[in-house]
């Protein structure tokens, strides 16, 4: 019974492994379907020549390659693995040599061969470095002195610059002579990628990074095949770029994902740690942002609100007037202003003290606010003086509002220090247009009428 269960378990394990390998192989060979479809059914004469789009795509590829170069180089510094040294050098070579391909996009009509040659040249250099990396996969960690390591990178850069010079020279050849060169470079890149897959099969690598590496090599080989079958700017040419980009994204993602699977990688880059720190930082940033927004809201409120009464201050009144005056002029809607001043308020401060006066101002402000519409604005502009801005209100309407306020305040009981105080108010009214062309003249007219109300005996409204 146990023997049968063991055989069943072994069979399931083998089937699962075969299934995984089949999935990997199917995923790795998926680009072939797209290549076969485009090559068989798309008109090769169809072209999509868009220089800006091509330059953006090149820029993304260069940025991604530079990122992969940096991360792989950091891994090499941490572990000293010779494999990683050549892998980083391959990324660096592609970055350096592929860069002119984007810059030369705009001169494609004058020098097609010069424009094209840097693409296959960069892919060939990368494939060669990747192949050498595989040959050194199980080599002992690098023990070169730091100076020698930097000399290696400088020598690599020198070789890449030399290759760029040779490519630039070959790009000057007539198209008939340059075409075999391009085909040779691209074929070399494809064969090196396929040879790399063969080496990996012999080495029997099992790590997740190396599996992604093998799939990426397969995708790179198929991208080279698409370029070999294509002509510049046709659909198959663009498909080659897309397939190559997919391989690059896959390999870069695999490197980052595998960093936490081995000690050499985890000391440089742990995705799990990074994501945890990122979530923590995002939560902290969100909380800090909410606190800043709340603080800004309170500061804005303090800056535009009278601290004693809680109504608007002069600053908010000016800001609101700057919006209402143009609106009134634009739409022909009436706009009025009330200037209010409490009568004999100084006596309250003298007889009962400033705390009593503050309480009176609070209750007066609350009573006035209750007499206004939501669209009206009450502002305390000084001591016992208030202004009321009345949108969509003519002078007759302003008089009615002012009279309503006057009557309400006259009948208001204000208990302070064991006594009930009463106040009255004098009001001057003015309307934009008849009484002033702007806010300054409107305020001046309303103030003059306020003084008239005072001179006529107080506790009254004056509109003319």
C-alpha positions as CSV (number, residue, x, y, z in Angstrom):
1,X,0.0,0.0,0.0
2,X,2.8,2.4,1.0
3,X,4.7,1.4,-2.2
4,X,1.7,2.2,-4.3
5,X,1.2,5.6,-2.6
6,X,4.9,6.3,-3.2
7,X,4.7,5.5,-6.9
8,X,1.6,7.7,-7.2
9,X,3.3,10.6,-5.5
10,X,6.4,10.2,-7.7
11,X,4.1,10.1,-10.8
12,X,2.2,13.3,-9.7
13,X,5.5,15.0,-9.0
14,X,6.8,14.1,-12.5
15,X,3.6,15.2,-14.2
16,X,3.6,18.5,-12.3
17,X,7.2,19.1,-13.3
18,X,6.4,18.3,-16.9
19,X,3.4,20.6,-16.8
20,X,5.5,23.4,-15.5
21,X,8.1,22.9,-18.2
22,X,5.4,22.8,-20.8
23,X,4.0,26.1,-19.6
24,X,7.4,27.7,-19.6
25,X,8.2,26.4,-23.1
26,X,4.8,27.6,-24.4
27,X,5.3,31.0,-22.9
28,X,8.8,31.3,-24.2
29,X,7.7,30.4,-27.8
30,X,4.5,32.6,-27.8
31,X,6.2,35.3,-29.9
32,X,6.6,32.8,-32.7
33,X,2.8,32.8,-33.2
34,X,2.7,36.6,-33.6
35,X,5.7,36.5,-35.9
36,X,4.1,33.8,-38.1
37,X,0.8,35.7,-38.2
38,X,2.2,39.1,-39.1
39,X,4.6,37.5,-41.7
40,X,1.9,35.4,-43.3
41,X,-1.1,37.8,-43.3
42,X,0.1,41.3,-43.0
43,X,1.0,43.3,-46.1
44,X,4.8,44.0,-45.9
45,X,4.2,47.3,-47.7
46,X,2.2,48.6,-44.7
47,X,4.4,51.0,-42.7
48,X,4.1,53.0,-39.5
49,X,6.9,55.6,-39.6
50,X,6.5,57.6,-36.4
51,X,9.8,59.1,-35.3
52,X,8.6,60.5,-31.9
53,X,7.0,57.2,-30.9
54,X,10.2,55.4,-31.9
55,X,12.3,57.9,-29.8
56,X,10.1,57.4,-26.8
57,X,10.3,53.6,-27.1
58,X,14.1,53.9,-27.4
59,X,14.2,56.1,-24.3
60,X,12.2,53.6,-22.3
61,X,14.5,50.8,-23.4
62,X,17.6,52.7,-22.5
63,X,16.2,53.6,-19.1
64,X,15.2,50.0,-18.3
65,X,18.6,48.8,-19.5
66,X,20.4,51.3,-17.3
67,X,18.3,50.2,-14.3
68,X,19.1,46.6,-15.0
69,X,22.8,47.5,-15.3
70,X,22.9,49.2,-12.0
71,X,21.0,46.5,-10.1
72,X,23.1,43.7,-11.5
73,X,26.3,45.6,-10.8
74,X,25.2,46.0,-7.2
75,X,24.6,42.3,-7.0
76,X,28.1,41.6,-8.4
77,X,29.7,44.0,-5.8
78,X,27.9,42.1,-3.0
79,X,28.6,38.6,-4.2
80,X,31.6,38.8,-6.5
81,X,29.9,36.2,-8.8
82,X,31.7,36.2,-12.2
83,X,28.3,35.4,-13.9
84,X,26.8,38.6,-12.6
85,X,29.9,40.6,-13.7
86,X,29.3,39.5,-17.3
87,X,25.6,40.0,-17.0
88,X,26.0,43.6,-15.9
89,X,28.5,44.1,-18.7
90,X,26.0,42.9,-21.2
91,X,23.4,45.3,-20.0
92,X,25.9,48.1,-20.0
93,X,27.0,47.3,-23.6
94,X,23.4,47.3,-24.8
95,X,22.8,50.7,-23.1
96,X,25.9,52.3,-24.6
97,X,25.6,51.0,-28.1
98,X,21.8,51.2,-28.5
99,X,21.8,54.9,-27.5
100,X,22.8,56.3,-31.0
101,X,19.9,54.3,-32.5
102,X,17.4,56.7,-30.9
103,X,19.4,59.9,-31.7
104,X,19.7,58.9,-35.4
105,X,15.9,58.4,-35.9
106,X,15.4,61.8,-37.5
107,X,18.0,61.2,-40.2
108,X,16.7,57.8,-41.3
109,X,15.9,59.1,-44.7
110,X,19.5,60.3,-45.3
111,X,21.3,57.3,-43.7
112,X,19.1,54.2,-43.3
113,X,22.0,51.9,-42.7
114,X,23.6,54.2,-40.1
115,X,20.3,54.4,-38.3
116,X,19.7,50.6,-38.3
117,X,23.1,49.2,-37.5
118,X,23.3,50.2,-33.9
119,X,20.2,48.0,-33.1
120,X,21.7,44.6,-34.1
121,X,25.1,45.7,-32.9
122,X,23.8,46.3,-29.4
123,X,21.9,43.1,-29.4
124,X,24.9,41.1,-30.6
125,X,27.1,42.6,-27.9
126,X,24.6,41.9,-25.2
127,X,24.0,38.3,-26.4
128,X,27.8,37.7,-26.4
129,X,28.2,38.9,-22.9
130,X,25.2,36.9,-21.7
131,X,26.7,33.8,-23.3
132,X,30.1,34.3,-21.6
133,X,28.2,34.8,-18.4
134,X,26.6,31.4,-18.8
135,X,30.0,29.8,-19.4
136,X,31.2,31.3,-16.1
137,X,28.0,30.5,-14.2
138,X,29.6,28.1,-11.7
139,X,33.0,29.9,-11.4
140,X,34.3,30.8,-8.0
141,X,33.5,34.2,-6.7
142,X,35.7,37.0,-8.0
143,X,38.6,37.9,-5.8
144,X,40.0,40.7,-8.0
145,X,41.2,43.8,-6.2
146,X,39.0,46.8,-6.5
147,X,41.4,48.5,-8.8
148,X,41.4,45.6,-11.2
149,X,37.6,45.5,-11.1
150,X,37.4,49.1,-12.2
151,X,40.0,48.4,-14.9
152,X,37.7,45.7,-16.2
153,X,34.8,48.0,-16.5
154,X,36.9,50.7,-18.2
155,X,38.2,48.1,-20.6
156,X,34.6,47.0,-21.4
157,X,33.6,50.6,-22.1
158,X,36.6,51.0,-24.3
159,X,35.6,47.9,-26.3
160,X,32.0,49.2,-26.6
161,X,33.2,52.6,-27.9
162,X,35.4,50.8,-30.5
163,X,32.4,48.7,-31.6
164,X,30.3,51.9,-31.9
165,X,33.1,53.4,-34.1
166,X,33.1,50.3,-36.3
167,X,29.3,50.3,-36.5
168,X,29.3,54.0,-37.5
169,X,31.9,53.3,-40.2
170,X,29.9,50.3,-41.6
171,X,26.7,52.4,-41.5
172,X,28.2,54.7,-44.1
173,X,28.2,51.9,-46.7
174,X,25.6,51.9,-49.4
175,X,22.4,50.0,-48.5
176,X,23.2,47.1,-50.8
177,X,26.6,46.5,-49.0
178,X,25.2,47.3,-45.5
179,X,22.3,44.9,-45.6
180,X,24.5,41.7,-45.3
181,X,26.3,43.3,-42.4
182,X,23.0,44.0,-40.6
183,X,21.8,40.4,-41.3
184,X,25.1,39.0,-40.0
185,X,24.9,41.0,-36.8
186,X,21.3,40.0,-36.1
187,X,21.9,36.4,-37.0
188,X,24.9,36.4,-34.6
189,X,22.7,37.7,-31.8
190,X,20.0,35.1,-32.5
191,X,22.5,32.2,-32.6
192,X,24.2,33.3,-29.4
193,X,20.9,33.5,-27.6
194,X,20.0,30.0,-28.8
195,X,23.5,28.8,-27.8
196,X,22.9,30.2,-24.3
197,X,19.7,28.2,-24.0
198,X,21.6,25.1,-25.0
199,X,24.3,25.8,-22.3
200,X,21.6,26.2,-19.7
201,X,20.1,22.9,-20.6
202,X,23.5,21.3,-20.2
203,X,24.1,23.0,-16.9
204,X,20.6,21.9,-15.6
205,X,20.0,25.2,-13.8
206,X,16.9,25.2,-11.6
207,X,16.9,28.6,-9.9
208,X,14.0,31.0,-10.6
209,X,16.3,33.7,-11.9
210,X,18.0,31.3,-14.3
211,X,14.5,30.0,-15.5
212,X,13.5,33.6,-16.3
213,X,16.9,34.1,-17.8
214,X,16.4,31.2,-20.2
215,X,12.9,32.4,-21.2
216,X,14.3,35.9,-21.8
217,X,17.0,34.4,-24.1
218,X,14.3,32.6,-26.0
219,X,12.4,35.8,-26.4
220,X,15.5,37.7,-27.5
221,X,16.2,35.1,-30.2
222,X,12.7,35.4,-31.5
223,X,13.0,39.2,-31.6
224,X,16.1,38.8,-33.7
225,X,14.1,36.5,-36.0
226,X,11.4,39.2,-36.4
227,X,14.1,41.8,-37.3
228,X,15.6,39.4,-39.9
229,X,12.3,38.9,-41.6
230,X,11.2,42.6,-41.4
231,X,11.9,45.7,-43.3
232,X,12.2,49.1,-41.5
233,X,9.0,50.6,-40.2
234,X,6.7,47.8,-41.3
235,X,4.6,45.8,-38.8
236,X,7.0,43.0,-38.4
237,X,9.8,45.4,-37.5
238,X,7.7,47.0,-34.8
239,X,6.7,43.5,-33.6
240,X,10.4,42.8,-33.2
241,X,10.8,45.8,-31.0
242,X,7.8,44.7,-28.9
243,X,9.1,41.2,-28.5
244,X,12.6,42.4,-27.5
245,X,11.0,44.9,-25.0
246,X,9.0,42.0,-23.5
247,X,12.2,40.0,-23.0
248,X,13.9,42.9,-21.4
249,X,11.0,43.6,-19.0
250,X,10.9,39.9,-18.1
251,X,14.6,39.6,-17.4
252,X,14.6,42.8,-15.4
253,X,11.6,41.7,-13.4
254,X,13.2,38.3,-12.8
255,X,16.4,39.8,-11.5
256,X,14.5,42.0,-9.0
257,X,12.1,39.2,-8.0
258,X,15.0,36.8,-7.4
259,X,17.0,39.1,-5.2
260,X,15.4,37.8,-2.0
261,X,16.0,34.1,-2.9
262,X,19.8,34.0,-2.4
263,X,22.1,35.7,0.1
264,X,23.9,37.7,-2.5
265,X,20.7,39.1,-3.9
266,X,18.9,39.7,-0.6
267,X,21.8,41.8,0.7
268,X,21.3,44.2,-2.2
269,X,17.6,44.2,-2.9
270,X,14.8,42.4,-1.1
271,X,11.5,42.9,-2.7
272,X,9.6,41.8,0.3
273,X,11.5,44.2,2.6
274,X,11.1,47.0,0.0
275,X,7.3,46.4,-0.3
276,X,6.9,46.4,3.5
277,X,8.9,49.6,3.8
278,X,7.0,51.1,0.9
279,X,3.6,50.3,2.5
280,X,4.9,51.8,5.8
281,X,6.1,54.9,4.0
282,X,2.9,55.3,2.1
283,X,0.8,55.0,5.3
284,X,3.1,57.6,7.0
285,X,3.0,59.9,4.0
286,X,-0.8,59.6,3.8
287,X,-1.2,60.4,7.5
288,X,1.3,63.3,7.2
289,X,-0.6,64.6,4.1
290,X,-3.9,64.6,6.0
291,X,-2.3,66.4,8.9
292,X,-0.8,69.0,6.6
293,X,-4.2,69.5,4.8
294,X,-6.0,69.9,8.2
295,X,-3.3,72.4,9.3
296,X,-3.7,74.3,6.1
297,X,-7.4,74.3,6.5
298,X,-7.1,75.7,10.0
299,X,-4.6,78.3,9.0
300,X,-6.8,79.3,6.1
301,X,-9.7,79.6,8.5
302,X,-7.7,81.6,11.0
303,X,-6.4,83.9,8.3
304,X,-10.0,84.7,7.0
305,X,-12.0,84.6,10.2
306,X,-12.4,87.0,13.1
307,X,-11.0,85.2,16.1
308,X,-13.5,86.7,18.6
309,X,-16.9,86.4,16.8
310,X,-16.1,83.6,14.3
311,X,-17.5,85.6,11.4
312,X,-15.4,86.7,8.4
313,X,-12.7,89.3,8.8
314,X,-11.7,92.1,6.4
315,X,-9.5,89.9,4.3
316,X,-12.3,87.4,3.5
317,X,-14.6,90.4,2.8
318,X,-12.1,91.8,0.3
319,X,-11.6,88.4,-1.4
320,X,-15.4,87.8,-1.6
321,X,-15.9,91.3,-3.0
322,X,-13.3,90.7,-5.6
323,X,-15.4,87.9,-6.9
324,X,-18.9,89.5,-6.5
325,X,-18.2,92.9,-8.1
326,X,-17.1,91.4,-11.4
327,X,-20.0,88.9,-11.3
328,X,-22.4,91.8,-10.7
329,X,-20.9,93.8,-13.6
330,X,-20.9,90.8,-15.9
331,X,-24.4,89.6,-15.3
332,X,-26.1,92.9,-14.3
333,X,-27.1,91.5,-10.9
334,X,-27.4,94.0,-8.1
335,X,-24.9,94.1,-5.2
336,X,-25.3,96.0,-2.0
337,X,-23.3,96.7,1.1
338,X,-24.3,97.4,4.7
339,X,-22.0,99.3,7.1
340,X,-23.2,98.7,10.7
341,X,-21.8,100.2,14.0
342,X,-23.1,99.5,17.5
343,X,-24.3,102.6,19.3
344,X,-22.5,103.8,22.5
345,X,-20.5,100.6,22.6
346,X,-17.7,102.4,24.5
347,X,-20.0,102.8,27.5
348,X,-20.3,99.0,27.8
349,X,-16.6,98.6,27.8
350,X,-16.2,101.4,30.3
351,X,-19.0,100.3,32.7
352,X,-18.7,96.5,32.5
353,X,-15.2,95.9,31.1
354,X,-13.8,94.5,27.9
355,X,-14.8,90.9,28.7
356,X,-18.4,92.0,28.8
357,X,-17.9,93.9,25.5
358,X,-16.5,90.8,23.9
359,X,-19.6,88.8,24.9
360,X,-21.8,91.5,23.5
361,X,-20.0,91.4,20.2
362,X,-20.3,87.6,20.0
363,X,-24.0,87.6,20.6
364,X,-24.5,90.6,18.2
365,X,-22.6,88.8,15.4
366,X,-24.7,85.6,16.0
367,X,-28.0,87.6,15.9
368,X,-26.9,89.4,12.7
369,X,-25.9,86.1,11.1
370,X,-29.3,84.6,11.8
371,X,-30.9,87.5,9.9
372,X,-28.9,86.8,6.7
373,X,-29.1,84.3,3.8
374,X,-26.4,81.7,3.3
375,X,-25.2,83.7,0.3
376,X,-24.7,86.9,2.3
377,X,-21.4,87.6,4.0
378,X,-21.0,89.1,7.5
379,X,-17.6,90.5,8.4
380,X,-16.2,92.2,11.4
381,X,-14.0,95.0,10.1
382,X,-13.0,96.7,13.4
383,X,-14.0,97.1,17.1
384,X,-17.8,97.3,17.0
385,X,-18.1,97.8,13.2
386,X,-19.5,95.2,10.9
387,X,-20.0,95.0,7.1
388,X,-22.6,92.9,5.3
389,X,-22.1,92.1,1.6
390,X,-25.5,91.3,-0.1
391,X,-25.2,89.6,-3.6
392,X,-28.3,89.8,-5.8
393,X,-29.8,92.6,-3.6
394,X,-30.8,96.1,-4.7
395,X,-30.9,99.1,-2.4
396,X,-34.5,98.5,-1.4
397,X,-33.8,94.9,-0.5
398,X,-30.7,96.1,1.5
399,X,-32.8,98.5,3.4
400,X,-35.2,95.6,4.4
401,X,-32.3,93.5,5.5
402,X,-30.8,96.3,7.5
403,X,-34.1,97.1,9.2
404,X,-34.6,93.5,10.1
405,X,-31.2,93.5,11.7
406,X,-31.8,96.7,13.5
407,X,-35.1,95.5,15.0
408,X,-33.6,92.2,16.0
409,X,-30.7,93.8,17.8
410,X,-32.9,96.4,19.5
411,X,-35.0,93.6,21.1
412,X,-32.0,91.4,21.9
413,X,-31.4,90.6,25.6
414,X,-27.7,90.1,26.4
415,X,-27.1,88.7,29.9
416,X,-23.7,89.8,31.2
417,X,-22.4,89.8,34.8
418,X,-25.8,89.4,36.3
419,X,-27.4,92.2,34.2
420,X,-29.2,92.2,30.9
421,X,-27.7,94.6,28.4
422,X,-29.4,96.0,25.3
423,X,-27.7,97.5,22.2
424,X,-28.8,99.4,19.1
425,X,-27.2,99.7,15.7
426,X,-26.8,102.4,13.1
427,X,-26.7,101.2,9.5
428,X,-25.6,102.8,6.2
429,X,-26.7,101.1,2.9
430,X,-25.3,101.5,-0.6
431,X,-25.7,99.7,-3.9
432,X,-23.0,99.1,-6.5
433,X,-23.6,101.3,-9.6
434,X,-25.8,104.0,-8.3
435,X,-23.7,104.6,-5.2
436,X,-20.3,103.6,-6.3
437,X,-18.5,102.1,-9.4
438,X,-16.2,99.8,-7.3
439,X,-15.9,98.4,-3.9
440,X,-13.8,101.3,-2.6
441,X,-16.4,103.9,-3.6
442,X,-19.3,101.7,-2.5
443,X,-17.8,101.3,1.0
444,X,-17.1,105.1,1.2
445,X,-20.8,105.8,0.4
446,X,-22.1,103.3,2.9
447,X,-19.8,104.7,5.6
448,X,-21.0,108.3,4.9
449,X,-24.6,107.1,5.4
450,X,-23.6,105.3,8.6
451,X,-22.3,108.6,9.9
452,X,-25.6,110.2,8.8
453,X,-27.5,107.6,10.8
454,X,-25.3,108.5,13.8
455,X,-25.9,112.2,13.4
456,X,-29.7,111.7,13.0
457,X,-29.9,110.1,16.5
458,X,-28.6,106.5,16.0
459,X,-30.6,103.3,15.9
460,X,-31.7,103.9,12.3
461,X,-31.0,102.9,8.7
462,X,-30.0,105.4,6.1
463,X,-30.1,104.7,2.4
464,X,-29.7,108.2,0.9
